[in-house]
Amino acid sequence: MLSGFPRQGRLAGYALHNLPGGTGIPWHRVINAKGKISIPGKRGEEQERLLREEGIAFTRGIIDMGKCEWRSGTGLRKKK
């Protein structure tokens, strides 16, 4: 995990869940290690929509991590 807390994905999930509205933190760029969205229901659908709007492609609900990259300060982005 790039946060510096390996094997602590749930910790990131709890932190994101408790963000106050309007913080501007790009929560939608956080996905699990398998390249999948972990949030169920409407929020997961919103997350997928936001990622697709940024040019992130899904194949059967999975992001090809080989076609994306992490940029410090901006998060998951489509490779150019």
Secondary structure as GFF3:
##gff-version 3
##sequence-region A 1 80
A	DSSP	alpha_helix	9	17	.	.	.	ID=ss1
A	DSSP	three_ten_helix	27	29	.	.	.	ID=ss2
A	DSSP	alpha_helix	41	53	.	.	.	ID=ss3
A	DSSP	beta_strand	58	59	.	.	.	ID=ss4
A	DSSP	beta_strand	62	63	.	.	.	ID=ss5
A	DSSP	three_ten_helix	65	67	.	.	.	ID=ss6
A	DSSP	beta_strand	68	71	.	.	.	ID=ss7
A	DSSP	beta_strand	75	78	.	.	.	ID=ss8
###
